[in-house]
């Protein structure tokens, strides 16, 4: 039987159980299974399996195969109950991943103030290990990459992203490198942006009386989440400010008022706090008219008989759903003049209905007034956690990205699939209530991803809802637990060799018999000897210790990004030979480049005297290239033009002896040779802009690239049909060594190996023999980059030997 969820807008997806399947139908269903980006709901499945008609259909003699991630969902008792229910249908076998292969989860990052701290949780303690966390922009550009190292006794580990605030605010996605899955991805929305907030006070106690300062409590509420700036109005509004807060600033000069109005119209958020100066001043830059009776009044009395608590927030208020503490009270406030629009502009009220916070949208920005002070003179609001939450909600309005009043539903914009890929939502994805987004748990109707509108976007993540990963250990008696197996190739080499030896021996015996050289007695002796030799061959071939020549097993390792050009960097970069690849901004292509160079580096270590260290990711726009002898550059149609600094960097690298392999990866769609040449040349001209390209020609016969280590005459990669182009021979430049090698056979995909040594991509059409030739080309290319035309000089050996012979004969005479 097949069980599948039926998503619903409420999130309570029902599990539909089909009738019994034939073995063929069951096999097709299993082959079509893909991971889903939401937690498993064993309780819902248990409810569906408990129905009477389901039990009658399946019976109690079935062989139950439970495919599990090996982790508890909810309390362990729920998993135990689920396992016991499965036993009611027959013998149960649970298939799980081995402990070291179980999924890790990228938790919500921790805000350290100036930067983010990435956190990774693994299911259980194990040996020391390292994973890499990448921070990328929404268009896929890599911002930073940091290692997270687990000690032997650690389940949770973290690492700081040490980057400027301007770069931090561009981070859209964090993910665990090389780990596909929605749990290995964390999307950052506008709530994670550290926006600059300007503070200006109308008082003079900031330095000598900090606790009485208008800004003291504001700074402490804002510093953990925002970049706080100080200055005057003109200076702050001209330097990319998101929010400006004026604490008890009374009358504004006309020039400052005009500056603020223009700044608000362009998207700024101005937040004003009341106080004695604002109450005594005359200022129109407020969201609602204030009551004025010979000066700004506080309702005819400066204090109440009893402090006034806050009333509930309205559903359309930016503060909706915030919890109001019972001990927050207001002693004094400035009162708004009653007007028809006051109700729509009121975001927070006291229990008697008088406005406490009002707001007005002006152009692309907001004008907001707290009708009480920013310190403790008029209320104790500044001492509460509610004050921090209210300020965060207000700051989220900056640049038009916060929760707009009146937005009730957040429809899905883009959602993550089970492999952690962000794409358009399907028909089974439903909107989320705006006030429930922080409490929503991802499910089949609400997969993780981005929800909202063009102005309001909120991220829903798996890592937000996971606090602990608990492995399943104590299953009921009678349940067999096995690990998922892997497809294994059967090595037939020994058996084929044995068959060949048997056939050769039989052929030899038949020839001797036909020539009459096998009399009966001798035949018996030779037959006994043949049987003895045959037994020895069988024992040697089936029980001997296998050895493999030129094995291409890839070890566990990652590429490195060496960041700063200091002495430590230079020592580390020159300690060993390192291959490098150019970052394209496309995550998939960059990961293939990295895996390909890791595979090629290991093959070089096994077959040659070259022992490369881990490959390095470089960006020509900012990284020095001269430390790397060979640079692999995959060309994509989406790559942008290079700056003049990058062009100068590449030009210098080529002039001092560097070599670039430009791979257009287009031979899967190749037609004629000239068409491929035109495509490659066009892409090169687009990428390199004004860089002077050398004259190119197809690799000629006898070129050093064909004999620098192996003798080869073609250069296949994942594809085979493409030509390879090099610079035309110029003996006076770099000893005639070509600094550019250009082709389109997608070599990195052919070289790419998994940590277990298995190829990651098929090669077409030559299979594994073609992959071996691709590795040989990579070895030749590396040797060519390191030794130049050294091998080509051997063509002169015959002439040198002839001259030596003539010199020897002359000496004898």
C-alpha positions in Angstrom: 0.0 0.0 0.0 1.1 3.6 -0.6 0.6 6.4 2.0 0.8 10.0 0.9 -0.1 13.3 2.5 -2.9 15.6 1.3 -1.8 19.1 2.1 -4.3 21.7 3.4 -4.2 25.4 4.2 -4.6 24.6 7.9 -1.5 22.5 7.9 -3.3 19.4 9.3 -2.5 17.2 6.2 -4.3 13.9 6.1 -2.5 10.8 5.1 -4.2 8.9 2.3 -3.6 5.1 2.2 -4.1 3.4 -1.2 -5.1 -0.2 -1.9 -2.5 -2.9 -2.2 0.1 -2.5 -4.9 1.7 -5.0 -7.2 5.4 -5.5 -6.8 6.0 -3.5 -10.0 3.8 -0.6 -8.8 5.5 -0.6 -5.5 8.9 -0.5 -7.2 7.9 2.4 -9.4 6.6 4.2 -6.3 9.8 3.7 -4.4 12.0 4.8 -7.4 9.9 8.0 -7.6 10.3 8.9 -4.0 12.1 12.3 -3.3 12.8 13.9 0.0 10.4 16.5 1.2 11.3 19.8 3.1 9.1 19.4 6.1 9.3 17.2 9.3 7.8 13.7 9.1 4.3 13.4 10.8 4.3 9.9 12.2 1.3 10.7 14.3 -0.9 11.5 11.2 0.3 8.3 9.5 -0.5 6.3 12.6 -4.0 7.7 12.7 -4.5 6.7 9.1 -3.1 3.2 9.5 -5.4 2.7 12.5 -8.5 2.9 10.4 -10.4 -0.4 10.2 -10.5 -0.6 6.4 -6.7 -0.1 6.2 -6.1 -2.9 8.7 -8.4 -5.2 6.8 -6.6 -4.4 3.5 -3.1 -5.0 4.7 -3.7 -7.7 7.3 -1.2 -8.9 9.9 1.2 -11.0 7.8 2.9 -8.2 5.8 6.7 -7.5 5.7 6.8 -3.8 6.8 9.8 -1.8 5.4 10.1 1.4 7.5 12.4 3.9 5.7 13.5 6.3 8.4 16.0 9.1 9.0 16.8 7.5 12.3 15.6 10.5 14.4 12.8 11.0 16.8 10.1 13.5 15.9 8.5 14.8 19.1 8.8 12.7 22.2 10.5 9.3 22.0 7.3 7.7 23.3 5.5 8.7 20.1 8.1 7.0 18.0 7.8 3.9 20.2 4.0 3.9 19.8 4.4 4.2 16.0 6.9 1.3 15.9 4.5 -0.9 18.0 1.6 0.0 15.7 3.6 -1.1 12.6 4.3 -4.5 14.3 0.5 -5.0 14.2 0.8 -5.5 10.4 3.6 -8.1 10.5 7.4 -8.3 10.7 9.0 -4.8 10.7 12.4 -3.9 9.2 13.6 -0.3 9.7 16.1 1.1 7.3 18.1 4.1 8.5 21.2 6.0 7.6 24.4 5.1 9.5 25.0 7.6 12.4 27.8 9.4 10.5 25.6 10.0 7.5 22.5 11.3 9.3 21.5 14.8 8.4 22.8 17.9 10.2 20.6 21.0 10.7 21.6 24.6 10.3 19.9 26.4 13.2 18.9 30.0 13.3 22.0 32.1 13.5 22.8 34.0 16.6 23.1 37.8 16.4 26.4 38.8 18.0 25.8 42.5 17.6 28.0 43.4 14.7 27.7 40.1 12.8 26.0 36.7 12.6 27.1 33.5 14.3 26.3 30.3 12.3 25.2 27.3 14.3 25.1 23.7 13.2 23.5 20.8 15.1 24.5 17.2 14.4 22.4 14.2 15.5 24.9 12.7 17.9 28.5 13.1 19.1 31.1 11.5 17.0 34.7 12.0 15.8 36.1 15.4 15.1 34.8 16.8 11.9 34.6 20.1 10.0 31.8 21.5 7.8 31.8 24.7 5.8 29.0 27.3 6.0 28.4 29.6 3.0 26.8 33.0 3.1 25.4 34.1 -0.3 23.3 36.9 -1.7 19.9 36.4 -3.3 21.5 36.3 -6.8 23.9 33.5 -5.6 27.0 35.6 -5.1 29.3 34.2 -2.3 29.9 36.7 0.5 31.8 34.6 3.0 32.6 30.9 3.8 33.6 29.8 7.3 34.5 26.4 8.9 32.5 25.0 11.8 34.6 22.5 13.7 33.1 19.8 15.9 35.1 18.4 18.8 34.7 14.7 19.5 32.2 15.4 22.3 30.2 18.2 20.6 26.8 18.0 19.0 26.4 21.8 18.5 29.1 24.1 17.1 29.2 27.6 15.8 31.3 30.1 14.0 31.3 33.9 13.5 30.9 35.6 10.1 33.5 38.3 10.5 32.3 40.7 7.8 31.2 44.4 7.7 27.6 45.4 8.3 27.2 46.4 4.7 28.0 42.9 3.6 26.0 41.2 6.4 22.9 43.0 5.2 23.3 41.4 1.7 23.2 37.9 3.1 20.1 36.1 1.9 21.0 32.4 2.4 23.2 30.3 4.7 23.8 26.7 3.8 26.0 23.8 4.8 28.4 23.2 1.9 28.0 19.9 0.2 24.9 18.9 2.2 21.7 18.9 0.1 18.5 19.4 2.0 16.1 22.0 3.4 17.4 21.5 6.9 20.9 22.5 5.7 19.6 25.9 4.4 18.6 29.0 6.4 17.0 31.9 4.6 17.4 35.4 6.0 14.6 38.0 5.5 14.5 41.7 6.4 14.3 40.9 10.1 17.9 39.8 10.0 19.2 43.0 8.4 21.2 45.2 10.7 19.9 48.6 9.7 21.7 51.8 10.7 19.7 53.8 13.1 20.5 57.5 13.9 19.9 59.0 17.4 19.5 62.6 18.2 18.5 64.0 21.6 17.1 67.3 22.6 18.7 67.1 26.1 22.2 67.7 27.5 22.7 64.8 30.0 24.2 62.3 27.6 27.7 62.4 29.1 27.4 63.4 32.7 24.1 61.8 33.7 23.7 58.7 31.5 20.7 57.2 33.4 18.8 60.4 32.9 19.7 60.6 29.2 17.0 60.5 26.6 19.2 58.1 24.6 20.5 55.7 27.3 17.6 53.2 27.0 17.3 53.6 23.2 21.0 52.7 22.7 20.7 49.6 24.9 17.6 48.5 23.1 19.0 49.0 19.6 22.7 48.1 19.9 22.2 44.2 19.8 20.3 44.4 16.5 21.3 47.6 14.7 24.2 49.9 13.9 23.7 53.0 16.1 25.0 56.3 14.7 25.1 59.8 16.2 25.4 63.2 14.6 23.2 66.1 13.3 20.2 65.7 11.0 22.0 66.8 7.8 25.0 64.4 8.4 22.9 61.4 9.3 20.3 61.6 6.5 23.1 61.9 3.9 24.8 58.6 4.8 22.4 55.8 4.0 20.3 56.0 7.2 17.3 53.7 7.5 15.7 55.0 10.7 16.2 58.3 12.6 15.0 58.7 16.2 14.5 62.1 17.8 14.2 61.9 21.6 12.4 64.9 23.0 13.4 67.2 20.3 11.1 70.3 20.4 11.0 72.9 17.6 12.9 71.9 14.5 14.5 74.6 12.4 12.9 75.1 9.0 16.0 73.8 7.1 16.1 70.6 9.2 12.3 70.1 8.8 12.6 70.3 5.0 15.5 67.9 5.0 13.6 65.4 7.1 10.4 65.7 5.0 12.4 65.0 1.8 14.2 62.1 3.5 10.9 60.5 4.7 9.5 60.8 1.2 12.4 58.8 -0.1 11.8 55.9 2.3 13.2 57.0 5.6 11.5 56.3 8.9 11.4 59.1 11.5 10.5 58.1 15.0 9.9 60.9 17.6 9.6 60.5 21.3 7.7 63.0 23.5 9.1 64.8 26.5 9.0 68.3 28.1 10.6 70.0 25.1 8.2 68.4 22.5 5.3 69.2 24.7 6.4 72.9 25.0 7.3 73.3 21.4 5.3 74.1 18.3 6.0 71.5 15.5 3.9 70.2 12.7 6.2 67.2 11.8 4.1 64.7 13.7 1.7 62.0 12.4 -1.4 63.6 14.2 -2.1 67.1 15.4 -1.3 67.5 19.1 -3.5 69.4 21.5 -2.3 72.9 22.0 -3.7 75.2 24.7 -1.1 78.0 25.2 1.6 75.4 25.0 1.4 71.7 24.5 -0.9 70.2 27.2 -1.0 66.9 28.9 -4.7 66.8 29.3 -5.0 69.5 31.9 -2.9 67.7 34.5 0.7 66.6 34.5 0.0 63.3 36.2 -2.8 60.9 36.9 -4.0 59.6 40.2 -2.9 56.1 39.1 -0.6 55.1 36.3 -2.4 53.9 33.1 -1.6 50.5 31.5 -1.6 49.7 27.8 -4.6 48.4 25.9 -4.4 45.5 23.4 -2.8 46.2 20.0 -5.1 46.2 17.0 -4.9 43.5 14.3 -3.8 46.1 11.8 -1.1 47.6 14.0 2.6 46.8 13.3 2.7 45.7 17.0 0.0 43.1 16.5 0.5 39.8 18.4 3.1 41.4 20.8 2.6 40.3 24.4 2.0 43.2 26.8 3.4 42.8 30.3 1.1 43.7 33.1 3.6 45.9 34.9 4.1 48.4 32.0 2.4 51.7 32.9 2.4 55.2 31.6 2.5 58.2 33.9 2.5 61.1 31.4 1.8 61.6 27.7 1.2 64.2 25.0 -2.4 64.1 23.8 -3.5 64.1 20.2 -6.2 66.5 18.9 -9.3 64.5 18.0 -9.6 64.2 14.3 -11.4 61.8 11.8 -8.1 60.2 10.8 -6.7 59.7 14.3 -8.2 56.2 14.7 -6.5 54.9 11.5 -3.2 56.4 12.5 -3.2 55.0 16.0 -0.9 51.9 16.5 -1.0 51.6 20.3 -3.5 52.9 22.9 -3.8 53.1 26.7 -6.7 51.3 28.3 -8.8 54.5 28.2 -8.4 54.7 24.4 -5.9 57.6 24.2 -3.1 57.2 21.6 0.3 56.1 22.8 1.9 55.5 19.4 0.7 57.0 16.1 2.1 56.6 12.6 1.6 58.1 9.2 2.8 56.9 5.8 4.4 59.7 3.8 5.7 58.9 0.3 7.9 55.8 0.7 8.6 56.4 4.4 7.0 56.7 7.8 6.5 59.4 10.4 5.9 57.9 13.9 5.4 59.4 17.3 5.7 57.8 20.7 3.5 60.0 22.9 5.6 59.3 26.0 9.3 59.7 26.7 12.2 57.4 25.6 13.5 57.3 29.2 11.9 56.5 32.5 10.7 60.1 33.3 7.1 59.5 32.0 6.8 55.7 32.0 8.5 52.5 32.7 8.0 51.3 29.1 11.8 51.8 28.4 12.6 49.2 31.1 10.5 46.4 29.5 11.2 43.9 26.8 8.1 45.2 25.0 10.0 48.4 24.3 12.7 46.4 22.5 10.1 44.5 20.5 8.2 47.6 19.5 11.4 49.3 18.3 12.3 46.2 16.2 8.9 46.3 14.6 9.3 50.0 13.8 12.8 49.5 12.4 11.5 46.7 10.1 9.5 49.4 8.4 12.8 50.9 7.1 13.1 51.1 3.3 9.5 49.7 2.9 10.3 46.1 3.9 8.4 45.8 7.2 5.0 44.4 8.0 2.6 46.9 6.5 -0.6 47.5 8.5 -3.5 45.7 6.7 -1.4 42.8 5.4 -3.2 39.8 6.8 -2.0 37.0 4.5 1.5 36.1 3.3 1.2 34.0 0.2 4.2 31.7 -0.8 6.7 33.5 -3.1 9.4 30.9 -3.4 9.8 27.6 -1.5 12.6 25.1 -0.8 12.4 21.6 -2.1 13.8 18.5 -0.3 17.2 19.2 -1.8 17.4 22.7 -0.5 16.8 24.3 -3.9 14.7 27.5 -3.9 12.0 27.6 -6.6 8.4 28.6 -7.3 5.6 27.3 -5.1 3.4 24.5 -6.3 -0.4 24.3 -6.1 -0.2 22.6 -2.6 1.5 25.6 -1.0 -0.8 27.9 1.0 -0.6 31.4 2.5 0.2 32.0 6.1 -1.5 34.5 8.5 0.9 37.4 8.9 0.6 37.3 12.7 1.4 33.5 12.7 4.6 33.4 10.7 6.8 33.3 13.8 4.9 30.3 15.2 4.3 28.5 11.9 5.9 25.0 11.7 6.8 23.9 8.2 4.5 21.2 6.8 3.2 19.9 3.5 0.9 22.9 3.1 3.5 25.4 4.2 7.0 24.3 3.1 10.0 26.4 4.1 10.7 29.3 1.9 9.7 33.0 1.4 6.2 34.2 2.0 4.7 37.7 1.5 4.3 40.3 -1.1 6.6 42.5 -3.1 6.9 44.9 -0.1 6.7 42.4 2.8 8.8 39.2 2.7 9.1 36.7 5.6 11.3 33.5 5.6 10.0 30.2 7.1 12.9 27.9 8.0 13.2 24.4 9.4 16.1 25.5 11.6 13.9 27.9 13.4 11.7 25.1 14.8 14.4 22.5 15.8 16.0 22.6 19.2 17.4 19.0 19.4 18.1 16.0 17.3 17.6 12.7 19.1 18.6 9.4 17.4 16.2 6.5 17.6 17.9 3.8 19.7 15.5 1.7 21.8 13.1 0.1 19.3 10.6 -2.6 20.5 11.9 -6.2 20.4 11.5 -8.0 17.1 12.2 -5.0 14.9 15.2 -5.5 12.7 17.4 -2.4 12.0 19.6 -2.2 9.0 21.5 0.6 7.3 20.7 1.8 3.8 23.0 0.0 1.3 24.7 1.6 -1.6 24.7 0.5 -5.2 27.9 -1.5 -5.6 29.7 -2.4 -8.9 30.8 -6.0 -9.1 34.4 -6.3 -10.2 34.5 -9.1 -12.7 38.2 -8.7 -13.6 39.3 -11.7 -11.6 36.6 -14.0 -12.9 37.2 -12.9 -16.5 40.9 -13.5 -16.0 40.2 -17.0 -14.6 37.9 -17.8 -17.5 40.6 -16.7 -20.0 43.2 -18.9 -18.3 40.9 -22.0 -18.3 40.2 -21.5 -22.0 43.9 -21.0 -22.8 44.8 -24.2 -20.9 42.0 -26.1 -22.6 43.1 -24.8 -26.0 46.7 -25.9 -25.2 45.6 -29.4 -24.2 43.5 -29.8 -27.3 46.4 -28.7 -29.6 48.7 -31.3 -27.9 46.0 -34.0 -28.2 45.5 -33.3 -31.9 49.2 -33.5 -32.6 49.3 -36.8 -30.8 51.6 -35.6 -28.1 49.4 -36.8 -25.3 49.7 -40.5 -24.7 47.4 -41.8 -22.1 49.9 -42.0 -19.2 51.4 -38.6 -20.1 47.9 -37.2 -20.6 47.0 -38.2 -17.1 50.2 -36.7 -15.7 49.6 -33.4 -17.7 46.0 -33.5 -16.7 46.9 -33.7 -13.0 49.4 -30.9 -13.4 46.8 -28.8 -15.3 44.3 -29.4 -12.5 46.9 -28.4 -9.9 47.9 -25.3 -11.8 44.2 -24.4 -12.3 43.6 -24.7 -8.5 46.5 -22.5 -7.8 45.1 -19.9 -10.3 41.7 -20.0 -8.7 43.2 -19.6 -5.2 45.4 -16.7 -6.3 42.6 -14.9 -8.2 39.8 -15.4 -5.6 41.7 -15.2 -2.3 44.6 -12.9 -3.0 44.9 -9.4 -1.7 43.8 -7.1 -4.5 46.0 -4.3 -5.5 45.0 -1.6 -7.9 47.3 0.5 -10.1 46.5 4.2 -10.3 43.5 4.1 -8.0 41.5 7.4 -8.0 40.0 7.4 -4.5 39.1 10.8 -3.3 39.7 11.7 0.3 37.5 13.8 2.5 38.6 17.4 2.0 37.4 20.8 0.9 38.7 23.7 -1.1 40.1 26.6 0.8 39.6 30.3 0.5 42.7 32.1 1.6 41.5 35.6 2.4 44.2 38.1 3.4 47.5 38.8 1.5 49.8 38.7 4.6 52.9 36.7 5.5 50.9 33.9 6.9 48.8 33.7 3.7 51.9 33.7 1.5 53.6 31.0 3.6 50.5 28.8 3.5 49.8 29.3 -0.2 53.4 28.5 -1.3 54.0 25.6 1.1 52.6 23.2 -1.6 51.3 23.3 -5.2 47.7 24.4 -5.3 45.3 24.4 -8.2 42.7 27.1 -8.2 39.3 27.8 -9.8 37.4 30.9 -10.5 34.1 31.6 -8.6 31.3 32.1 -11.0 28.5 33.0 -8.6 26.6 29.9 -9.7 26.6 27.5 -6.7 26.2 24.4 -8.8 29.0 25.2 -11.1 31.3 26.3 -8.3 30.7 23.0 -6.4 31.5 21.0 -9.6 34.7 23.0 -10.0 35.7 22.4 -6.4 35.0 18.6 -6.6 36.7 18.3 -9.9 40.0 19.9 -8.7 39.9 17.8 -5.5 39.6 14.7 -7.7 42.4 15.8 -10.0 44.6 16.7 -7.1 44.3 13.3 -5.6 45.0 11.6 -8.9 48.2 13.7 -9.2 49.3 12.7 -5.7 48.8 9.0 -6.6 50.5 9.0 -10.0 53.1 11.7 -10.1 55.6 13.4 -7.9 53.3 16.4 -7.6 51.5 16.5 -4.3 48.9 19.3 -4.5 47.3 20.8 -1.4 43.5 21.5 -1.3 42.3 23.6 -4.3 41.6 27.3 -3.8 38.5 29.4 -4.9 39.6 32.8 -6.3 37.8 35.9 -7.5 39.8 37.9 -10.1 38.2 41.0 -8.9 39.9 40.9 -5.5 42.3 38.0 -5.2 45.9 37.6 -6.2 46.3 34.9 -8.8 50.1 34.7 -9.1 50.4 32.0 -6.4 48.7 29.4 -8.4 50.3 27.7 -11.5 47.0 26.6 -13.0 43.6 28.3 -12.9 40.4 26.5 -14.0 37.8 28.9 -15.2 34.3 27.6 -16.1 32.5 30.0 -18.5 28.8 30.7 -18.0 26.5 32.9 -20.0 25.5 34.8 -16.9 28.9 36.0 -15.9 29.2 39.8 -15.8 31.9 41.9 -17.4 35.1 42.3 -15.5 36.3 45.5 -14.0 39.5 47.2 -15.1 41.2 46.0 -11.9 40.3 42.4 -12.7 41.5 42.7 -16.2 44.8 44.1 -15.0 45.1 41.2 -12.5 44.5 38.6 -15.2 46.9 40.2 -17.6 49.6 40.3 -15.0 49.0 36.7 -14.1 49.3 35.6 -17.7 52.4 37.7 -18.3 54.4 36.2 -15.3 53.7 32.6 -16.4 50.3 31.7 -15.1 48.0 29.4 -17.1 44.2 29.5 -17.4 42.0 26.6 -18.6 38.9 28.2 -19.9 36.1 25.6 -20.1 33.0 26.7 -21.9 31.3 23.4 -21.1 29.2 23.6 -24.3 30.1 20.4 -26.2 27.0 18.6 -25.1 25.2 20.9 -27.6 28.0 21.1 -30.1 27.3 21.1 -33.8 30.1 22.1 -36.2 33.7 22.8 -35.1 33.5 26.3 -36.3 30.3 26.9 -34.4 32.0 25.8 -31.2 35.0 28.0 -31.9 32.7 31.0 -32.5 30.8 30.4 -29.2 34.0 30.1 -27.2 35.6 33.2 -28.7 32.4 35.2 -28.2 32.2 34.2 -24.5 35.9 35.0 -24.0 35.5 38.5 -25.5 32.4 39.1 -23.4 34.2 38.0 -20.2 37.6 39.5 -20.7 36.5 42.7 -22.3 39.4 44.7 -23.5 42.0 42.1 -22.6 44.2 41.4 -25.6 43.5 37.8 -26.6 46.4 35.9 -28.3 46.0 34.2 -31.6 44.6 30.7 -31.1 45.0 27.4 -32.9 43.9 23.8 -32.3 46.5 21.9 -30.4 49.0 20.8 -33.1 50.5 17.3 -33.3 53.5 16.9 -31.1 52.6 19.8 -28.8 54.0 19.6 -25.3 50.4 19.2 -24.0 50.2 15.8 -25.7 53.4 14.4 -24.1 54.1 16.2 -20.8 53.4 13.0 -18.9 51.1 10.7 -20.9 51.2 10.3 -24.7 47.7 11.4 -25.7 46.2 12.7 -29.0 42.8 14.0 -27.8 41.5 15.6 -24.7 38.0 14.4 -23.6 36.2 15.5 -20.5 32.6 14.8 -19.6 32.1 15.3 -23.4 34.4 14.1 -26.1 33.8 15.9 -29.3 35.2 19.4 -28.7 38.5 20.7 -30.0 41.1 22.3 -27.6 42.7 25.6 -28.5 46.0 27.0 -27.4 48.1 30.0 -28.3 50.0 29.8 -31.5 53.7 29.1 -30.8 55.7 32.2 -29.9 59.1 31.0 -28.8 60.2 34.4 -27.4 57.2 34.7 -25.0 57.2 32.4 -21.9 59.4 29.9 -23.8 56.6 29.3 -26.2 54.3 27.9 -23.4 50.6 28.7 -24.0 49.1 30.7 -21.1 45.6 30.0 -22.3 44.0 26.6 -23.0 40.5 26.8 -24.2 37.9 24.0 -24.7 34.4 23.0 -23.9 34.5 19.4 -22.7 33.5 20.1 -19.1 36.6 18.6 -17.6 35.7 19.4 -13.9 32.6 17.3 -14.2 34.7 14.4 -15.5 37.3 14.8 -12.7 34.7 15.3 -9.9 34.7 12.5 -7.2 32.7 12.1 -4.1 34.4 11.7 -0.7 34.1 8.0 -1.1 35.9 8.0 -4.4 32.9 7.5 -6.7 32.4 9.7 -9.9 29.7 12.3 -9.5 28.8 12.6 -13.2 28.6 10.2 -16.1 30.9 10.7 -19.1 29.5 10.5 -22.6 29.9 8.5 -24.7 33.1 6.6 -23.7 32.3 5.7 -20.1 35.0 5.0 -17.6 37.7 4.8 -20.3 36.9 8.3 -21.3 37.1 9.4 -17.6 40.6 7.9 -17.4 41.6 9.9 -20.5 40.1 13.0 -18.9 42.3 12.4 -15.9 45.4 11.9 -18.1 44.6 15.2 -19.8 44.4 16.9 -16.4 47.7 15.4 -15.4 49.3 16.5 -18.7 47.9 20.0 -18.3 49.2 20.3 -14.7 52.7 19.1 -15.8 52.6 21.5 -18.7 51.8 24.4 -16.4 54.6 23.4 -14.0 57.4 22.3 -16.4 56.5 24.2 -19.6 58.1 22.8 -22.8 60.5 20.5 -20.9 59.1 17.4 -22.5 59.0 19.0 -25.9 62.8 19.5 -25.7 63.2 15.7 -25.9 62.5 15.8 -29.7 66.1 17.0 -30.1 67.5 13.9 -28.4 68.1 12.0 -31.7 70.1 14.9 -33.1 72.1 15.3 -29.9 72.9 11.5 -29.9 74.1 11.7 -33.5 76.4 14.7 -32.7 77.8 12.7 -29.7 78.6 9.7 -32.0 80.3 12.0 -34.5 82.3 13.6 -31.7 83.3 10.2 -30.3 84.5 8.9 -33.7 86.5 12.1 -34.3 88.2 11.6 -31.0 89.2 8.0 -31.8 90.7 9.1 -35.1 
